[in-house]
Amino acid sequence: MISNMEPKVKQAYLYDFYGELLNAHQRKIFEDFVFNDLSLGEIAQEQEISRQAVHDLVRRATKKLEEYEQKLHLLERFLRLREKAVCIQQRAADYEQSQEPQLLAEIQEISEEIIKEL
């Protein structure tokens, strides 16, 4: 699920979960690159460091965030729970249309899975 994401999307999600674990300098450069869509050159000029230093910092910060995810699995868990919540929404909309009792049972089952995971 996580592995097939676009790199910048994955970086943004990882930052949302683990960004506070980076130091202030790493956060600033990472935010400029991922969220503000600045180029390595623009960040280098602003920070008065080399383009290569910016590249290395973004790469190391990304690696550090990925290591946190490998240990804690917070993003993976979030995405799994979000997927289940979307299923509940879809089943509820289907139930409003059809009034099929089986859909209520499916909603109950999925919600129990979510509760167990929490």
TIVO-2410 file (N, C-alpha, C; in nm, 3 decimals):
# residues 118
REC num residu      c1      c2      c3 atome chaine
REC   1      M   0.083  -0.119   0.000     N      A
REC   1      M   0.000   0.000   0.000    CA      A
REC   1      M   0.088   0.126   0.000     C      A
REC   2      I   0.183   0.130   0.092     N      A
REC   2      I   0.272   0.246   0.102    CA      A
REC   2      I   0.374   0.245  -0.010     C      A
REC   3      S   0.422   0.127  -0.045     N      A
REC   3      S   0.531   0.116  -0.142    CA      A
REC   3      S   0.492   0.163  -0.282     C      A
REC   4      N   0.364   0.160  -0.317     N      A
REC   4      N   0.326   0.201  -0.452    CA      A
REC   4      N   0.279   0.347  -0.460     C      A
REC   5      M   0.305   0.425  -0.356     N      A
REC   5      M   0.271   0.568  -0.357    CA      A
REC   5      M   0.375   0.647  -0.436     C      A
REC   6      E   0.331   0.761  -0.487     N      A
REC   6      E   0.424   0.855  -0.548    CA      A
REC   6      E   0.522   0.901  -0.440     C      A
REC   7      P   0.649   0.921  -0.474     N      A
REC   7      P   0.749   0.957  -0.373    CA      A
REC   7      P   0.712   1.080  -0.289     C      A
REC   8      K   0.666   1.187  -0.351     N      A
REC   8      K   0.634   1.309  -0.274    CA      A
REC   8      K   0.512   1.287  -0.184     C      A
REC   9      V   0.416   1.209  -0.230     N      A
REC   9      V   0.299   1.178  -0.148    CA      A
REC   9      V   0.342   1.097  -0.027     C      A
REC  10      K   0.427   0.998  -0.051     N      A
REC  10      K   0.478   0.916   0.058    CA      A
REC  10      K   0.557   1.001   0.157     C      A
REC  11      Q   0.643   1.090   0.106     N      A
REC  11      Q   0.720   1.177   0.193    CA      A
REC  11      Q   0.627   1.265   0.277     C      A
REC  12      A   0.522   1.315   0.216     N      A
REC  12      A   0.428   1.402   0.289    CA      A
REC  12      A   0.359   1.325   0.401     C      A
REC  13      Y   0.312   1.206   0.370     N      A
REC  13      Y   0.248   1.123   0.473    CA      A
REC  13      Y   0.346   1.091   0.586     C      A
REC  14      L   0.466   1.048   0.551     N      A
REC  14      L   0.565   1.016   0.653    CA      A
REC  14      L   0.595   1.137   0.741     C      A
REC  15      Y   0.604   1.252   0.678     N      A
REC  15      Y   0.629   1.375   0.754    CA      A
REC  15      Y   0.513   1.404   0.849     C      A
REC  16      D   0.391   1.385   0.802     N      A
REC  16      D   0.275   1.409   0.888    CA      A
REC  16      D   0.281   1.325   1.016     C      A
REC  17      F   0.330   1.204   1.004     N      A
REC  17      F   0.335   1.115   1.120    CA      A
REC  17      F   0.461   1.131   1.204     C      A
REC  18      Y   0.574   1.155   1.140     N      A
REC  18      Y   0.701   1.151   1.212    CA      A
REC  18      Y   0.785   1.278   1.199     C      A
REC  19      G   0.735   1.379   1.133     N      A
REC  19      G   0.814   1.500   1.108    CA      A
REC  19      G   0.866   1.568   1.233     C      A
REC  20      E   0.790   1.564   1.340     N      A
REC  20      E   0.833   1.628   1.464    CA      A
REC  20      E   0.958   1.562   1.522     C      A
REC  21      L   0.994   1.445   1.474     N      A
REC  21      L   1.114   1.376   1.522    CA      A
REC  21      L   1.240   1.424   1.451     C      A
REC  22      L   1.223   1.504   1.346     N      A
REC  22      L   1.337   1.566   1.279    CA      A
REC  22      L   1.374   1.694   1.352     C      A
REC  23      N   1.499   1.738   1.337     N      A
REC  23      N   1.535   1.865   1.399    CA      A
REC  23      N   1.479   1.981   1.316     C      A
REC  24      A   1.484   2.100   1.371     N      A
REC  24      A   1.422   2.217   1.307    CA      A
REC  24      A   1.479   2.243   1.168     C      A
REC  25      H   1.610   2.232   1.152     N      A
REC  25      H   1.673   2.255   1.022    CA      A
REC  25      H   1.626   2.152   0.919     C      A
REC  26      Q   1.622   2.026   0.959     N      A
REC  26      Q   1.574   1.921   0.869    CA      A
REC  26      Q   1.428   1.945   0.832     C      A
REC  27      R   1.346   1.981   0.930     N      A
REC  27      R   1.204   2.006   0.902    CA      A
REC  27      R   1.187   2.120   0.802     C      A
REC  28      K   1.259   2.229   0.820     N      A
REC  28      K   1.246   2.344   0.731    CA      A
REC  28      K   1.279   2.306   0.587     C      A
REC  29      I   1.392   2.240   0.569     N      A
REC  29      I   1.434   2.203   0.432    CA      A
REC  29      I   1.339   2.099   0.373     C      A
REC  30      F   1.300   2.001   0.453     N      A
REC  30      F   1.208   1.897   0.406    CA      A
REC  30      F   1.074   1.959   0.367     C      A
REC  31      E   1.021   2.049   0.449     N      A
REC  31      E   0.895   2.116   0.418    CA      A
REC  31      E   0.905   2.198   0.290     C      A
REC  32      D   1.017   2.271   0.274     N      A
REC  32      D   1.034   2.349   0.152    CA      A
REC  32      D   1.036   2.260   0.029     C      A
REC  33      F   1.101   2.145   0.039     N      A
REC  33      F   1.111   2.054  -0.076    CA      A
REC  33      F   0.979   1.983  -0.104     C      A
REC  34      V   0.916   1.928  -0.001     N      A
REC  34      V   0.797   1.844  -0.021    CA      A
REC  34      V   0.670   1.927  -0.031     C      A
REC  35      F   0.649   2.019   0.062     N      A
REC  35      F   0.522   2.090   0.068    CA      A
REC  35      F   0.521   2.221  -0.011     C      A
REC  36      N   0.633   2.292  -0.010     N      A
REC  36      N   0.638   2.420  -0.081    CA      A
REC  36      N   0.689   2.405  -0.223     C      A
REC  37      D   0.726   2.281  -0.260     N      A
REC  37      D   0.768   2.246  -0.395    CA      A
REC  37      D   0.882   2.334  -0.447     C      A
REC  38      L   0.973   2.371  -0.356     N      A
REC  38      L   1.091   2.446  -0.399    CA      A
REC  38      L   1.193   2.348  -0.455     C      A
REC  39      S   1.271   2.395  -0.550     N      A
REC  39      S   1.376   2.310  -0.609    CA      A
REC  39      S   1.493   2.302  -0.512     C      A
REC  40      L   1.579   2.204  -0.536     N      A
REC  40      L   1.699   2.191  -0.453    CA      A
REC  40      L   1.783   2.319  -0.461     C      A
REC  41      G   1.792   2.375  -0.580     N      A
REC  41      G   1.868   2.499  -0.600    CA      A
REC  41      G   1.809   2.616  -0.523     C      A
REC  42      E   1.677   2.628  -0.525     N      A
REC  42      E   1.611   2.738  -0.452    CA      A
REC  42      E   1.634   2.725  -0.302     C      A
REC  43      I   1.624   2.605  -0.251     N      A
REC  43      I   1.646   2.582  -0.109    CA      A
REC  43      I   1.792   2.608  -0.074     C      A
REC  44      A   1.882   2.561  -0.159     N      A
REC  44      A   2.026   2.581  -0.135    CA      A
REC  44      A   2.058   2.730  -0.127     C      A
REC  45      Q   2.003   2.806  -0.219     N      A
REC  45      Q   2.028   2.950  -0.221    CA      A
REC  45      Q   1.973   3.016  -0.095     C      A
REC  46      E   1.851   2.978  -0.056     N      A
REC  46      E   1.787   3.035   0.062    CA      A
REC  46      E   1.864   3.000   0.190     C      A
REC  47      Q   1.912   2.877   0.198     N      A
REC  47      Q   1.981   2.829   0.319    CA      A
REC  47      Q   2.132   2.856   0.315     C      A
REC  48      E   2.180   2.904   0.200     N      A
REC  48      E   2.323   2.932   0.180    CA      A
REC  48      E   2.408   2.806   0.201     C      A
REC  49      I   2.360   2.697   0.140     N      A
REC  49      I   2.434   2.570   0.139    CA      A
REC  49      I   2.433   2.518  -0.003     C      A
REC  50      S   2.507   2.414  -0.028     N      A
REC  50      S   2.513   2.361  -0.165    CA      A
REC  50      S   2.385   2.283  -0.199     C      A
REC  51      R   2.362   2.274  -0.328     N      A
REC  51      R   2.249   2.195  -0.378    CA      A
REC  51      R   2.264   2.049  -0.334     C      A
REC  52      Q   2.388   1.999  -0.337     N      A
REC  52      Q   2.416   1.862  -0.296    CA      A
REC  52      Q   2.384   1.843  -0.148     C      A
REC  53      A   2.413   1.943  -0.066     N      A
REC  53      A   2.382   1.934   0.078    CA      A
REC  53      A   2.232   1.924   0.100     C      A
REC  54      V   2.156   1.999   0.022     N      A
REC  54      V   2.009   1.993   0.033    CA      A
REC  54      V   1.962   1.855  -0.009     C      A
REC  55      H   2.013   1.806  -0.120     N      A
REC  55      H   1.975   1.673  -0.169    CA      A
REC  55      H   2.004   1.566  -0.064     C      A
REC  56      D   2.124   1.571  -0.006     N      A
REC  56      D   2.163   1.474   0.097    CA      A
REC  56      D   2.074   1.483   0.219     C      A
REC  57      L   2.042   1.606   0.260     N      A
REC  57      L   1.957   1.624   0.377    CA      A
REC  57      L   1.817   1.568   0.354     C      A
REC  58      V   1.759   1.595   0.238     N      A
REC  58      V   1.626   1.543   0.206    CA      A
REC  58      V   1.629   1.391   0.201     C      A
REC  59      R   1.733   1.336   0.140     N      A
REC  59      R   1.746   1.191   0.131    CA      A
REC  59      R   1.761   1.128   0.270     C      A
REC  60      R   1.846   1.185   0.355     N      A
REC  60      R   1.865   1.132   0.490    CA      A
REC  60      R   1.739   1.146   0.575     C      A
REC  61      A   1.671   1.259   0.562     N      A
REC  61      A   1.548   1.280   0.639    CA      A
REC  61      A   1.441   1.181   0.595     C      A
REC  62      T   1.430   1.158   0.465     N      A
REC  62      T   1.333   1.061   0.414    CA      A
REC  62      T   1.366   0.922   0.467     C      A
REC  63      K   1.493   0.887   0.466     N      A
REC  63      K   1.535   0.757   0.516    CA      A
REC  63      K   1.501   0.743   0.665     C      A
REC  64      K   1.525   0.849   0.740     N      A
REC  64      K   1.495   0.846   0.883    CA      A
REC  64      K   1.344   0.828   0.906     C      A
REC  65      L   1.263   0.900   0.830     N      A
REC  65      L   1.117   0.888   0.843    CA      A
REC  65      L   1.071   0.747   0.806     C      A
REC  66      E   1.131   0.690   0.702     N      A
REC  66      E   1.098   0.552   0.661    CA      A
REC  66      E   1.137   0.452   0.770     C      A
REC  67      E   1.249   0.477   0.837     N      A
REC  67      E   1.290   0.388   0.946    CA      A
REC  67      E   1.191   0.394   1.062     C      A
REC  68      Y   1.142   0.512   1.093     N      A
REC  68      Y   1.039   0.523   1.198    CA      A
REC  68      Y   0.915   0.443   1.159     C      A
REC  69      E   0.876   0.454   1.032     N      A
REC  69      E   0.758   0.380   0.985    CA      A
REC  69      E   0.782   0.230   0.993     C      A
REC  70      Q   0.901   0.184   0.958     N      A
REC  70      Q   0.931   0.041   0.965    CA      A
REC  70      Q   0.918  -0.011   1.108     C      A
REC  71      K   0.949   0.073   1.205     N      A
REC  71      K   0.943   0.031   1.345    CA      A
REC  71      K   0.802   0.046   1.404     C      A
REC  72      L   0.734   0.154   1.368     N      A
REC  72      L   0.608   0.187   1.434    CA      A
REC  72      L   0.482   0.156   1.352     C      A
REC  73      H   0.492   0.157   1.222     N      A
REC  73      H   0.381   0.123   1.132    CA      A
REC  73      H   0.257   0.213   1.150     C      A
REC  74      L   0.275   0.336   1.191     N      A
REC  74      L   0.161   0.426   1.212    CA      A
REC  74      L   0.093   0.463   1.081     C      A
REC  75      L   0.171   0.492   0.979     N      A
REC  75      L   0.113   0.528   0.849    CA      A
REC  75      L   0.039   0.409   0.789     C      A
REC  76      E   0.101   0.294   0.792     N      A
REC  76      E   0.037   0.173   0.739    CA      A
REC  76      E  -0.097   0.148   0.809     C      A
REC  77      R  -0.098   0.161   0.938     N      A
REC  77      R  -0.220   0.140   1.017    CA      A
REC  77      R  -0.327   0.244   0.981     C      A
REC  78      F  -0.284   0.370   0.971     N      A
REC  78      F  -0.376   0.477   0.933    CA      A
REC  78      F  -0.440   0.450   0.798     C      A
REC  79      L  -0.359   0.412   0.700     N      A
REC  79      L  -0.412   0.387   0.565    CA      A
REC  79      L  -0.509   0.269   0.564     C      A
REC  80      R  -0.478   0.167   0.643     N      A
REC  80      R  -0.566   0.051   0.652    CA      A
REC  80      R  -0.700   0.091   0.715     C      A
REC  81      L  -0.696   0.168   0.823     N      A
REC  81      L  -0.819   0.211   0.888    CA      A
REC  81      L  -0.900   0.305   0.799     C      A
REC  82      R  -0.831   0.393   0.727     N      A
REC  82      R  -0.901   0.484   0.636    CA      A
REC  82      R  -0.972   0.406   0.526     C      A
REC  83      E  -0.906   0.302   0.476     N      A
REC  83      E  -0.966   0.218   0.372    CA      A
REC  83      E  -1.094   0.151   0.425     C      A
REC  84      K  -1.090   0.104   0.548     N      A
REC  84      K  -1.208   0.041   0.608    CA      A
REC  84      K  -1.320   0.143   0.629     C      A
REC  85      A  -1.284   0.264   0.670     N      A
REC  85      A  -1.385   0.369   0.688    CA      A
REC  85      A  -1.452   0.403   0.555     C      A
REC  86      V  -1.375   0.406   0.448     N      A
REC  86      V  -1.432   0.430   0.314    CA      A
REC  86      V  -1.528   0.318   0.278     C      A
REC  87      C  -1.492   0.194   0.311     N      A
REC  87      C  -1.582   0.081   0.284    CA      A
REC  87      C  -1.714   0.098   0.359     C      A
REC  88      I  -1.705   0.141   0.483     N      A
REC  88      I  -1.828   0.164   0.561    CA      A
REC  88      I  -1.914   0.270   0.495     C      A
REC  89      Q  -1.852   0.379   0.451     N      A
REC  89      Q  -1.928   0.484   0.383    CA      A
REC  89      Q  -1.996   0.430   0.257     C      A
REC  90      Q  -1.924   0.351   0.181     N      A
REC  90      Q  -1.980   0.295   0.058    CA      A
REC  90      Q  -2.097   0.201   0.088     C      A
REC  91      R  -2.078   0.115   0.188     N      A
REC  91      R  -2.184   0.021   0.225    CA      A
REC  91      R  -2.307   0.096   0.278     C      A
REC  92      A  -2.285   0.203   0.354     N      A
REC  92      A  -2.397   0.281   0.407    CA      A
REC  92      A  -2.475   0.347   0.294     C      A
REC  93      A  -2.404   0.399   0.196     N      A
REC  93      A  -2.471   0.460   0.080    CA      A
REC  93      A  -2.548   0.354   0.002     C      A
REC  94      D  -2.488   0.236  -0.013     N      A
REC  94      D  -2.556   0.127  -0.082    CA      A
REC  94      D  -2.681   0.085  -0.004     C      A
REC  95      Y  -2.670   0.081   0.129     N      A
REC  95      Y  -2.784   0.042   0.212    CA      A
REC  95      Y  -2.899   0.143   0.197     C      A
REC  96      E  -2.867   0.270   0.192     N      A
REC  96      E  -2.971   0.372   0.174    CA      A
REC  96      E  -3.049   0.349   0.045     C      A
REC  97      Q  -2.980   0.299  -0.057     N      A
REC  97      Q  -3.044   0.274  -0.186    CA      A
REC  97      Q  -3.126   0.144  -0.185     C      A
REC  98      S  -3.070   0.040  -0.122     N      A
REC  98      S  -3.130  -0.093  -0.139    CA      A
REC  98      S  -3.200  -0.149  -0.015     C      A
REC  99      Q  -3.163  -0.100   0.102     N      A
REC  99      Q  -3.218  -0.150   0.229    CA      A
REC  99      Q  -3.191  -0.300   0.249     C      A
REC 100      E  -3.082  -0.350   0.192     N      A
REC 100      E  -3.046  -0.492   0.208    CA      A
REC 100      E  -2.985  -0.515   0.346     C      A
REC 101      P  -3.039  -0.607   0.424     N      A
REC 101      P  -2.986  -0.634   0.558    CA      A
REC 101      P  -2.841  -0.682   0.559     C      A
REC 102      Q  -2.800  -0.749   0.452     N      A
REC 102      Q  -2.663  -0.798   0.443    CA      A
REC 102      Q  -2.562  -0.682   0.452     C      A
REC 103      L  -2.599  -0.568   0.396     N      A
REC 103      L  -2.509  -0.452   0.399    CA      A
REC 103      L  -2.489  -0.403   0.542     C      A
REC 104      L  -2.594  -0.406   0.623     N      A
REC 104      L  -2.580  -0.368   0.763    CA      A
REC 104      L  -2.485  -0.463   0.835     C      A
REC 105      A  -2.494  -0.590   0.804     N      A
REC 105      A  -2.404  -0.689   0.865    CA      A
REC 105      A  -2.260  -0.660   0.824     C      A
REC 106      E  -2.238  -0.624   0.699     N      A
REC 106      E  -2.103  -0.592   0.653    CA      A
REC 106      E  -2.050  -0.467   0.723     C      A
REC 107      I  -2.135  -0.368   0.740     N      A
REC 107      I  -2.095  -0.246   0.811    CA      A
REC 107      I  -2.055  -0.279   0.954     C      A
REC 108      Q  -2.134  -0.361   1.017     N      A
REC 108      Q  -2.104  -0.403   1.155    CA      A
REC 108      Q  -1.971  -0.476   1.161     C      A
REC 109      E  -1.948  -0.566   1.068     N      A
REC 109      E  -1.825  -0.645   1.066    CA      A
REC 109      E  -1.702  -0.555   1.047     C      A
REC 110      I  -1.710  -0.463   0.953     N      A
REC 110      I  -1.598  -0.373   0.927    CA      A
REC 110      I  -1.573  -0.282   1.047     C      A
REC 111      S  -1.679  -0.231   1.107     N      A
REC 111      S  -1.661  -0.143   1.224    CA      A
REC 111      S  -1.600  -0.219   1.340     C      A
REC 112      E  -1.634  -0.347   1.356     N      A
REC 112      E  -1.573  -0.429   1.462    CA      A
REC 112      E  -1.423  -0.449   1.434     C      A
REC 113      E  -1.387  -0.466   1.309     N      A
REC 113      E  -1.245  -0.478   1.274    CA      A
REC 113      E  -1.169  -0.350   1.312     C      A
REC 114      I  -1.231  -0.237   1.285     N      A
REC 114      I  -1.168  -0.109   1.320    CA      A
REC 114      I  -1.151  -0.098   1.472     C      A
REC 115      I  -1.254  -0.130   1.545     N      A
REC 115      I  -1.248  -0.122   1.692    CA      A
REC 115      I  -1.139  -0.214   1.748     C      A
REC 116      K  -1.127  -0.333   1.695     N      A
REC 116      K  -1.023  -0.426   1.739    CA      A
REC 116      K  -0.883  -0.370   1.713     C      A
REC 117      E  -0.869  -0.303   1.600     N      A
REC 117      E  -0.738  -0.249   1.564    CA      A
REC 117      E  -0.700  -0.128   1.648     C      A
REC 118      L  -0.801  -0.059   1.699     N      A
REC 118      L  -0.773   0.057   1.783    CA      A
REC 118      L  -0.732   0.009   1.920     C      A
***
